[in-house]
Amino acid sequence: MSNYYILDDDHNLIATDDVVAWGQWFGANENRFVAKTQVGDATLSTVCIGIDHNFYHRGPPLLFETMVFGGEHDEECWRCSTWDEAVAQHERVVAELEGV
């Protein structure tokens, strides 16, 4: 089981054991950014991190991260497995931060 994943142009995840290829993709690829939203004094960012953060390997790999920078929720984060989940997660957290 690979811990590294590359996101293709159609938002499909491709497992790889090639750390060099993963690093090149991670450093040079803008398509890993899902969304970025300013809510008051906080910035919410959702990205494909490309490394499985499901450290116990129970369930699907956790490859996307939504994180708050600034404000009272600074450094809170949530993780999920797919691009579509990441979009929904970002929208849900934006709504929570906006108090909707």
C-alpha positions as CSV (number, residue, x, y, z in Angstrom):
1,M,0.0,0.0,0.0
2,S,1.4,3.4,-1.0
3,N,1.5,6.4,1.2
4,Y,2.1,8.8,-1.7
5,Y,-0.5,9.9,-4.2
6,I,-0.5,12.2,-7.2
7,L,-3.6,14.0,-8.4
8,D,-4.2,14.0,-12.2
9,D,-5.9,16.8,-14.2
10,D,-9.3,15.1,-13.7
11,H,-8.9,15.0,-9.9
12,N,-8.2,11.3,-9.8
13,L,-5.7,10.0,-7.3
14,I,-2.8,7.8,-8.5
15,A,-0.8,5.9,-5.9
16,T,2.9,5.9,-6.3
17,D,6.0,4.6,-4.5
18,D,8.2,7.0,-6.4
19,V,9.0,9.7,-3.8
20,V,10.9,11.8,-6.3
21,A,8.0,11.9,-8.8
22,W,5.6,12.7,-5.9
23,G,7.9,15.6,-4.7
24,Q,8.1,17.0,-8.3
25,W,4.3,16.9,-8.6
26,F,3.7,18.4,-5.1
27,G,6.1,21.3,-5.7
28,A,5.1,22.2,-9.2
29,N,1.4,21.4,-9.5
30,E,-1.3,24.0,-9.0
31,N,-4.2,21.5,-9.5
32,R,-3.7,20.2,-6.0
33,F,-5.4,23.4,-4.6
34,V,-9.1,22.8,-4.0
35,A,-10.3,26.1,-2.6
36,K,-9.2,29.1,-0.6
37,T,-11.7,31.4,1.2
38,Q,-11.3,34.4,3.5
39,V,-13.8,34.5,6.3
40,G,-13.3,37.5,8.6
41,D,-9.8,37.4,9.9
42,A,-9.3,33.8,9.0
43,T,-8.2,32.1,5.8
44,L,-9.6,28.7,5.0
45,S,-7.5,26.5,2.6
46,T,-8.2,23.1,1.2
47,V,-5.5,21.2,-0.7
48,C,-4.5,17.7,-1.8
49,I,-1.6,16.9,0.5
50,G,-0.8,13.7,-1.4
51,I,0.5,11.8,1.6
52,D,-1.9,9.4,3.4
53,H,-2.6,10.8,6.8
54,N,-4.7,7.7,7.8
55,F,-1.8,6.4,9.9
56,Y,-3.6,3.3,11.1
57,H,-4.8,2.3,7.6
58,R,-8.3,1.7,8.8
59,G,-10.5,3.0,6.0
60,P,-9.6,5.0,2.9
61,P,-6.4,7.1,2.7
62,L,-6.8,10.7,4.0
63,L,-5.3,12.8,1.2
64,F,-7.0,16.2,1.4
65,E,-6.7,18.8,4.2
66,T,-8.8,21.8,5.1
67,M,-7.1,24.1,7.5
68,V,-7.9,27.5,9.1
69,F,-5.2,30.1,9.3
70,G,-5.8,33.0,11.7
71,G,-8.8,33.9,13.8
72,E,-10.2,32.0,16.8
73,H,-10.0,28.7,14.9
74,D,-6.4,29.1,13.9
75,E,-4.7,25.8,12.9
76,E,-7.9,23.6,13.2
77,C,-7.9,21.1,10.4
78,W,-10.0,18.3,8.8
79,R,-9.0,15.6,6.4
80,C,-10.9,13.5,3.8
81,S,-10.2,11.1,1.0
82,T,-11.5,12.5,-2.4
83,W,-11.7,15.8,-4.3
84,D,-15.5,15.8,-4.0
85,E,-15.3,15.3,-0.3
86,A,-12.8,18.1,-0.1
87,V,-15.0,20.5,-1.9
88,A,-17.9,19.6,0.4
89,Q,-15.7,19.8,3.5
90,H,-14.5,23.3,2.5
91,E,-18.0,24.6,1.9
92,R,-19.2,23.1,5.3
93,V,-16.3,24.7,7.2
94,V,-16.9,28.1,5.4
95,A,-20.5,27.9,6.5
96,E,-19.6,27.1,10.1
97,L,-17.1,29.9,10.2
98,E,-19.6,32.3,8.8
99,G,-22.1,31.1,11.4
100,V,-24.6,30.0,8.8
